[in-house]
Amino acid sequence: MYPALAVLQTMQDKAVVLWVGGEGGMEARLVERAKVPFMTIPAAGIHGVSLKTLPGNVVRLVRGFFAARRILNEFKPEVLFFTGGFVAVPMALAGMRVPTALYVPDIEPALALKTLARFADKIAVTAQDSFRYFSRLERLVLTGYPTRADLTKWTRTEARQTLNLTSDDPVLLFLGGSKGARSINNAVLANLSAMLELAQVIHITGELDWPTVETKAKELSAAQASRYHAFRYLDEEMGAALTAADLAVSRAGASTLGEYPLFGLPAVLVPYPYAWRYQKVNADTLVSHGAALIVADSDLKTELLPTITELLQNPARLSSMRTAARNLSHPQAATEIGHLLFDLAGKKR
């Protein structure tokens, strides 16, 4: 969702846009806040679901196809842009005559994206490593991961002041996503006292573990509390956290392929172990270029603190990782994808 919003930012006042999402999806609030017209259609996955669930999901997809066709007949788009999700499948089927661009955020495309790739005229990818997952290479365009323009508006001094950080001590950034990463949160809390001796900590917990983290924060001494900065979620200040940090610890979702290189931010990545292998492949790409290290989810409690300690005590290695991350950055990715959409608009298939 965020990559698509980043692309839309570059197209403001240059195009009439309609965002189509799934019924009951999470994107409605953010899309409407961006002042983008928003409609929904029924959609559901059919891969990996139980036999009990499958018939109902097939019915929803059929309903989604007819709803998509009605929307296309009314809106009459000149180009369709997909970033994944099962909601895109009925829309792509209904829009077979409309030029289509697809953006693949992860290194390895998920099933929905592999399906959509069959319909796409152009496929934008985050990294060269994605090329091996596609057969028709002439349709591929390496753009990088599109990031929001407002992420980079902070200087390092402004970022640290905004988050009440001192200017001198190193800063560790722990990210759990909007819902949170429980194993990362637990590992942080288990090692918090030792970590606060090493660095200031920004801990973005997500919703699920916020009550536990909030309780733990109240138990800290005044000196420790001044170095621990916990947030349920950051939106507008996310760029400040990325700018202020010296090292990040997080899952390895697609955003790590764009945001960490954009800020030259070294990372310790903990791929989510229960979502096929997408995050592991993402993490492997950053590790292979020297921009990150991997700690397995099962090893977090014992390996996280020694890994962080070793990196913070080795400035030369952190500097090398920072340079490697920056070398992977594509700061104009959103603009390039916007140009791709304009080039396709109105062409006949």
C-alpha positions in Angstrom: 0.0 0.0 0.0 2.7 2.5 0.9 4.6 2.0 -2.4 1.4 2.8 -4.3 0.8 5.9 -2.2 4.4 7.0 -2.8 3.8 6.7 -6.6 0.6 8.7 -6.3 2.4 11.5 -4.5 4.5 12.0 -7.7 1.4 12.2 -9.8 -0.6 14.8 -7.9 -2.5 17.2 -10.2 -1.3 15.2 -13.2 -3.8 12.4 -13.3 -7.3 11.5 -12.2 -6.9 8.5 -9.8 -9.3 5.9 -8.3 -8.0 3.4 -5.7 -9.9 0.1 -5.6 -9.4 -2.0 -2.4 -10.9 -5.1 -0.9 -14.0 -5.0 1.3 -13.0 -4.8 4.9 -9.3 -4.0 4.0 -7.0 -1.9 6.2 -6.1 0.6 3.5 -9.3 2.7 3.5 -8.2 5.1 6.3 -4.8 5.8 4.8 -6.0 6.2 1.3 -8.8 8.5 2.2 -6.4 10.6 4.4 -4.3 11.0 1.3 -7.5 12.4 -0.4 -7.6 9.7 -3.0 -11.1 8.5 -4.1 -11.6 5.0 -2.8 -13.9 2.1 -3.8 -14.1 -1.6 -2.7 -14.8 -4.9 -4.4 -15.2 -8.4 -2.9 -11.9 -10.4 -3.0 -10.4 -13.5 -1.3 -7.5 -15.9 -1.7 -7.9 -19.4 -3.0 -4.4 -20.7 -2.6 -3.7 -22.6 0.7 -7.2 -22.1 2.1 -9.2 -25.0 3.6 -11.7 -27.0 1.5 -14.4 -25.5 3.8 -13.4 -22.0 3.0 -12.6 -22.4 -0.7 -16.2 -22.4 -2.2 -17.0 -19.1 -0.4 -13.8 -17.5 -1.5 -14.4 -18.5 -5.2 -17.9 -16.9 -5.0 -16.3 -13.7 -3.6 -13.8 -13.6 -6.5 -16.6 -14.0 -9.0 -18.6 -11.2 -7.3 -15.4 -9.2 -7.3 -15.0 -9.6 -11.1 -18.4 -8.2 -11.8 -18.0 -5.4 -9.3 -14.6 -4.6 -11.0 -16.2 -4.5 -14.4 -18.8 -2.1 -13.2 -16.2 0.2 -11.8 -14.1 0.1 -15.0 -17.1 0.8 -17.2 -17.9 3.9 -15.1 -14.3 5.2 -14.4 -12.8 4.3 -17.8 -9.2 4.2 -16.8 -6.3 4.5 -19.3 -3.9 2.4 -17.2 -4.2 0.0 -14.3 -1.5 -0.2 -11.6 -1.2 -3.2 -9.2 1.0 -3.8 -6.2 -0.3 -7.2 -5.3 -3.1 -8.6 -3.2 -6.0 -10.8 -4.2 -8.2 -7.8 -4.8 -6.1 -7.1 -7.9 -7.0 -10.5 -9.6 -10.7 -9.8 -10.4 -9.7 -6.2 -11.4 -7.0 -7.5 -13.8 -9.4 -10.0 -15.3 -12.1 -7.4 -15.8 -9.5 -4.9 -17.3 -8.0 -7.2 -19.9 -8.2 -4.4 -22.5 -6.6 -1.8 -20.4 -2.7 -1.3 -20.3 -1.4 -2.7 -17.0 1.7 -2.0 -14.9 2.6 -4.2 -11.9 5.0 -3.4 -9.1 6.7 -6.3 -7.2 7.9 -5.1 -3.8 9.5 -8.3 -2.5 12.4 -10.0 -4.2 10.3 -13.1 -4.8 6.8 -12.4 -6.1 3.9 -13.9 -4.1 1.3 -16.0 -5.8 -1.1 -13.1 -6.5 1.7 -11.2 -8.2 2.8 -14.2 -10.2 -0.7 -14.5 -11.5 -1.0 -10.7 -12.2 2.3 -10.8 -14.1 0.6 -12.8 -16.9 -1.6 -9.7 -17.6 1.0 -7.0 -17.1 2.5 -4.9 -19.9 5.3 -3.7 -17.6 6.6 -5.1 -14.4 8.6 -2.8 -12.1 10.8 -4.6 -9.5 12.7 -3.5 -6.4 16.0 -5.3 -7.2 17.9 -7.1 -9.9 17.5 -10.3 -7.9 13.8 -10.4 -8.8 14.6 -11.0 -12.5 15.2 -14.7 -11.9 11.5 -15.2 -11.0 10.2 -14.0 -14.4 10.5 -15.5 -17.9 9.7 -12.5 -20.2 12.5 -10.2 -19.2 11.6 -7.6 -21.8 8.7 -6.5 -19.6 10.8 -5.9 -16.5 12.0 -2.5 -15.3 14.3 -2.1 -12.4 13.0 0.9 -10.5 13.8 0.2 -6.8 11.3 0.5 -3.9 9.2 3.7 -4.0 9.4 5.6 -0.8 7.3 8.5 0.5 8.8 11.9 -0.1 8.1 13.1 3.5 10.4 10.4 4.9 13.6 12.4 4.1 12.5 15.8 5.3 14.5 15.6 8.5 18.1 16.4 9.3 19.8 14.2 11.8 19.7 16.9 14.4 16.1 17.7 13.8 15.2 14.0 13.9 16.9 13.4 17.3 15.4 16.6 18.8 11.9 15.5 17.6 12.2 12.1 19.3 13.9 13.5 22.5 17.2 11.8 21.8 20.6 13.2 22.7 22.9 14.1 19.8 26.0 12.0 20.8 25.0 8.5 21.9 24.2 5.8 19.3 20.5 5.0 18.6 19.0 1.5 18.1 15.7 1.3 16.2 13.5 -1.7 16.8 10.5 -2.1 14.4 7.6 -4.4 14.8 5.2 -3.1 12.1 1.7 -1.9 12.7 0.6 -5.1 14.5 3.9 -5.8 16.0 6.5 -8.6 16.0 6.1 -10.4 19.3 9.4 -12.3 19.3 11.4 -9.1 18.6 9.4 -7.2 21.3 10.1 -10.0 23.8 13.8 -10.1 23.0 14.0 -6.3 23.4 12.3 -6.4 26.8 14.4 -9.4 28.0 17.6 -7.5 27.2 16.5 -3.9 27.7 18.8 -2.9 30.6 21.9 -4.1 28.7 20.8 -2.5 25.5 20.2 0.9 27.3 23.8 0.8 28.5 24.9 0.5 24.8 22.6 3.0 23.2 19.4 4.9 23.2 16.5 2.8 22.0 13.6 3.7 19.8 11.1 0.8 20.1 8.1 0.8 17.7 6.0 -2.0 19.2 2.8 -2.3 17.2 -0.6 -2.7 18.8 -0.5 -6.2 20.2 2.3 -5.8 22.7 1.9 -2.2 23.6 0.3 -2.8 27.1 3.2 -5.1 28.1 5.8 -2.6 26.8 4.1 0.3 28.5 4.1 -1.6 31.8 7.8 -2.4 31.4 8.7 1.2 30.7 7.2 2.3 34.0 9.6 0.0 35.8 12.7 1.6 34.4 14.9 3.9 36.4 14.8 7.6 35.5 18.2 7.3 33.8 17.0 4.3 31.8 13.7 5.9 30.9 15.5 8.9 29.4 17.1 6.5 26.9 14.1 4.4 26.1 11.5 5.8 23.6 8.7 3.4 23.0 5.9 4.1 20.5 2.8 2.1 19.6 3.2 3.3 16.0 4.9 6.1 14.0 3.5 7.6 10.9 4.6 11.2 10.2 7.7 10.8 12.5 8.8 7.5 10.9 11.3 9.4 8.8 12.7 11.0 11.9 13.3 7.5 13.5 15.0 6.2 10.4 17.2 9.4 10.1 18.2 9.3 13.8 19.1 5.6 14.0 22.5 4.0 13.7 21.2 0.4 13.5 17.8 -1.1 12.9 16.4 -4.4 14.0 13.2 -5.6 12.3 11.5 -8.2 10.2 12.5 -8.3 6.5 9.3 -7.1 4.8 9.6 -5.4 1.4 10.0 -1.9 2.9 13.4 -2.8 4.3 14.6 -3.1 0.7 13.7 0.5 0.1 13.8 2.4 3.4 17.0 1.1 4.9 19.0 1.8 1.7 17.4 5.2 1.4 18.8 6.2 4.8 22.0 4.1 4.5 20.8 2.3 7.6 22.6 -1.0 8.6 20.2 -3.7 9.8 19.8 -6.9 11.8 17.0 -8.7 10.1 14.8 -11.3 11.6 12.7 -12.9 8.8 9.2 -13.9 9.9 9.4 -17.7 9.8 5.7 -18.4 9.0 5.2 -16.6 5.7 6.7 -18.9 3.1 10.2 -17.6 2.3 9.6 -14.1 1.1 11.2 -12.3 4.0 14.2 -14.7 4.1 14.8 -14.0 0.4 14.6 -10.2 1.1 17.0 -10.5 3.9 19.4 -12.6 1.9 19.6 -9.9 -0.7 20.6 -7.2 1.8 23.1 -9.6 3.5 24.6 -10.6 0.1 25.4 -6.9 -0.5 26.9 -6.3 2.9 24.1 -4.1 4.2 22.6 -6.4 6.9 23.0 -9.4 9.1 20.4 -12.1 9.8 19.3 -13.5 13.2 16.9 -16.4 13.0 13.6 -15.8 14.9 14.3 -18.9 17.1 17.7 -17.5 18.1 16.6 -14.0 19.1 16.7 -14.3 22.8 20.3 -15.6 22.8 21.8 -14.0 19.7 20.3 -10.5 19.4 22.2 -8.8 22.2 25.7 -10.2 21.2 25.0 -9.3 17.6 24.0 -5.7 18.4 26.9 -5.3 20.8 29.5 -6.5 18.3 28.2 -4.1 15.6 28.0 -1.1 17.9 31.5 -1.7 19.1 32.8 -2.0 15.5 32.3 1.4 13.9 34.3 0.4 10.8 31.9 -2.4 10.1 28.9 -0.3 10.7 30.3 2.3 8.3 30.9 -0.4 5.7 27.3 -1.6 6.0 26.0 1.9 5.8 27.9 2.4 2.5 26.6 -0.9 1.2 23.0 0.0 2.0 23.3 3.4 0.3 24.6 1.7 -2.8 21.3 -0.1 -3.1 19.2 3.0 -2.9 16.8 4.1 -5.6 15.5 7.5 -4.4 13.7 8.2 -7.6 11.8 5.0 -7.7 8.3 6.5 -7.2 8.9 9.0 -10.0 10.2 6.4 -12.3 7.1 4.2 -11.8 4.9 7.3 -12.3 6.6 7.9 -15.6 6.0 4.3 -16.5 2.3 4.7 -15.9 2.1 7.8 -18.0 3.9 6.1 -20.8 1.4 3.2 -20.8 -1.7 5.3 -20.4 -4.0 5.2 -23.4 -2.0 2.7 -25.4 -3.9 -0.2 -26.9 -3.2 -3.8 -25.8 
